[in-house]
Amino acid sequence: MTPLAPGFLLIDKQQGWTSHDVVAKVRHHIGGKVGHAGTLDPMATGLLVLAVGGASRLLRFVQGAQKEYIATALFGVATDSLDADGAVLTREPLPVTTEQIEDVMERFRGNILQVPPMVSARKVEGKRLYELAREGKVVEREARAVTIFSLELVDIAPSDYPEVTFRTVCSTGTYVRTLGDDLARALGGRAHLTALRRVRNGALRVEDAVSVDEVIAAADSGTVGDLVIEASKALDDLAVISVDDSIAFRVRNGRPLEVEDFEAWAVEGIIRITDKDERLLAVYRRAEHQFLPEVVLG
């Protein structure tokens, strides 16, 4: 197999597959190292970002970006996993109105604290929570700070057990199934997710994603490279600076760059640096009067 240039494959994950299933299947057909930028539960569908051809060092910048989801929660029914794959714990009618839901959503916008569900990959004392859950154990979990940038009601199917569909844009580490249950708790009951779809990860959208079957077909025909998103485009939500050959040489060698030498570089935080052909050379971080290398692709 011809090695792929550093970049990303955007997969529209089907229901029932784990993120590991997708990575293993794609790796088997395209070869080389393949990693993913953020797990999707087996029940969930939508955008799963895979790094290929040496782009794995960039995954943290994709994983740290905002995520957008569309979720449907069944109010009145609690499960041990907070999603439809879990066992039912309680069933109590929770008829609610559009106005009640919209009012309570206001409490969950901005910076909030979330308690991770027991069926999650978060580690407690060296063991993942889902491993402890399989042993029938329930342990105390520390609440974590997350940010809900937007939260809006999409639809409600009124009944004693209403199905509530909502859209949210949130920070990495947010548990949308916990958010659905917390909304119901604020209204006096419980809920679990019956559907969850990731539609955006930073600048990357599910509309541009392909299925695993399409990747396999492209690998068989030798055209999988056509599906790979160039590394710089995948980081499109980061500021970008294009440099000439002399600076590109310094960047390829991981040299610090002085801010005062580049009047156009009035940016803070993380930036991506490309050559004059818009190929990604590196990701740098501003530190006072310098830009220092975070990842150098060369």
N, C-alpha and C positions, 0 to 999 in steps of 0.2 A: 504494500500500500504506500502511496506517495504521502509523505508527511503534510499535514494541513498547516497553512499559515495561522498564526495566533488570531483567534477570533471566538465568536460565540454562535451556538446553535440555539434557536428559539423553538422550544417544543410546546405544543398544546397537549398537555398531559390528559390522558383519558382516565375515567373513574376506575378505581380498583387497583391501579398500579401504584406502587411506592416510588418515591424519587430514585431510590437505589435500583429498582427494576428498570427504570428508564435509562439511567446511566450505564448499567451493565449491558443492556440491549444495544445501545448506541456504540459503546466501546467495542463490543464484539464485531460490529459491522464496519466501523471506520478505523479501528486500531488507535494506538497511542493513548495518551492520558486524557481522561474526561472527568470533569467535576461539575458540581451544580451550585447555584447561588441561592440557596434557601429551600428547605424541604416543603413539599406539599403533602398533606395527609392523603392516604389512599382514597378516601371519599371525595377529595377535592379534584377539580379539573382546572385547566388553564395554563398560564405561562410558567414554564420551568426553563430557566436559563442555564445552558451547559457551556462550559469553557472547553475549548479544544486547541490543539496545536500550540501548547505552551502558554495559553492565556490564563491558566489557573491562578497565577500570581495576581491577577486583576479581579478575581472573584469577590474579594472583600469590598471593593468599591461598588460592585453591582449589588452585593448582598446588603450593604448598608444604605441603599437608596430607599425612597418611599415605595410602598406597595399599595396597589388599589385592588379591592375585592368587591364582588357582588355576592351576597349571602342570603339564604332563606332560613329562617328559624321557625320551628313549630313551638308556639307558646303553650304552656300548660303541661308539657311533658319533659321530664328531666331524664337524662341518661348518664351513665357513669363516665362516658368519654366526652360528653357535651356535643356529640354528633350522632348521626343515624347508625353508626357502626356499633354503638355501645348498647348495654343492657338497660332497659327502662327501670328507673328508680322510683319515680313518683308520677302520678297522673292526676292533675287537678285542673278543672276548667279555669281559663284565664281570658275571658272576653275583654278585649280592649278596643279603644277607638283610635282613629288616625290622630286625633288631637292629643290623646294621652301619650302615644308613642313619640310624636314630635316634641312634646313638652319634655319628656324624660331624656330624649337624645341630647338635649342641651347640656346635661350633666356630664356627658361622656365626650365632649369635644375639648380639645386642648391636651394638656398634660394630665395623665391619670395614672393610678396604680392598678396593676392587674396581678392576680394570683394565678400562676400557671396551673393548667389542669393536670390531674394525676397522670392522664394518658398523654404525655408529652416527652420530648427528648431532653428537657432540662435536667441537669444533674444535681442530686442532693447526696452529699457525703460519698461521692464517687460513683453513684449508680444513677442511671437514667430513671426518671419517674415512671415511664411505661414499664420498665423492668420490675419496679417495686409493685406497680399496679397488678401485674401478672401474678405476683406472689400473694395477692389479696391484701396488700398493705396500703394504708393511707397515712401519709406523713405531712407534717407542717411544711408549707411552702412560703418562702419569702415573697412578698409583693414586689413587683418590678415596675419601674417607671417606664411608660410608653407614651407616645404622642398620637392623638387622633386628629389629623389635620382637617378632615371633613367627615361628616356622618349624616346621611340623608335617607329618608324613607322612600323606597321605590314603589312598593305595593303592599296591600294588606288584603287577605282573604278572610273576611269577618266570620267568626263562629265561636263556639265555646273554646275551641282550640285553634286560634287563628294562625295562619302562615304569614309571616312578616318578612318581606324582602327589603334589604337595605344595601346601600353602597357606602363603602368607607375607604378613605386614603389614610394610611397609618405608617408609623415608623416600623423599622425592622424589629422583630421580637414580639410584635403584637399577636395575641391569640384571638382571632375573630370569633371562634366558638365561645370563648370566655366572654367576649363583648356581647354576643347574642344572649347568653344566659344572664349577664349582668343587667341588660336592659329589662328582661323579664323580672328579675329579682327586684328592681327598682319599682316595678308595678305590682309587686306582691306575689309573684309566682316564680316559675322556672321555665327554661326553654332549652332546646338543643337544635343544632344546625341540621337541616335536611339537604342542603346544597351549598357549595362554596366554590367560587370560581375566581382565580387570580387573573385580572385583566391587564395589569400594568406592573412593571418593576422598573422604577426610575424612568428612563427615556424609552424603554422597550415595551412594546404592546403585543397583546395576544393576537391581534389582527395580522401581525407579520410572522406568526409562528407556523410551524408545520407539524404534522403527525410523525410518530416514530416510524410508521410504515413508509412515509414519504422519504425519510432519511435512509431507510434500508434500500428503497428502490434507487435512490440517487447514489448510494454507495455501490450498488451492484452495477450501475451504468457508468461509474467513474465521474459523476458530476456533483458529488456531495460538497465540493468546495464552493459551488454556486449558492449553496444554502447558508454558508457561514457569513455571519455579520462581522465586518471589519472591527477590530478591537476599539478603535477610536469612536466609531459610531455607537457602540454599546455603552460608552461612557459619556454620551451626549449631554447629560445633565451636569457635567463638570465643565468649568471654564476651560477654554483651549487657547493655546498660543502656538502659532506656526513660526518656525525658526529657519534661518538660512543655514548653509552647509557648515560654516565655521562654528556656529553655536551647536548645531546638530552633532558635530564631532565631540564637543565637550559633554553633551547630554549622553551620547552613547557610552562614554567612559565614566558616567556617574559623577561628573564634577558638580560641585555647588555652583549656583549662578547668583550673581549679585543683583539685587533688585534695582539698584541705582543705574545699572548699565542698560536697563530696558524700560524706557519711559512708558511704553504701552502696557506694561505688566502691573497695572494698578488693581490687582486682585488679591484676595486673601484665601487662606485655606488650601484645598487641594486643586491642582490644575493638571491638565494633560498637555503634553508637548508633542507636536507633530512636526514632520519635516515639510518641505515646500510642496510635496506631493500628497500631503494630508495623511501620511502613514504615521501611526502612533509610535513614538520613540520611548516615551517614559511618562510616568506620573510623578509629579513633584509636589512638595508641601511647602508653603511659605512659612518661614521661621524668622520673624523680625525683618532683617535687611537682606536675607538670602532666601533662595529656593533650594530645598534639599531633596535629593532623590528618594522616593518611596519604592518604586518599581521601575527598573530599566529594562526595556525589551531589546534595545540596540538597533 
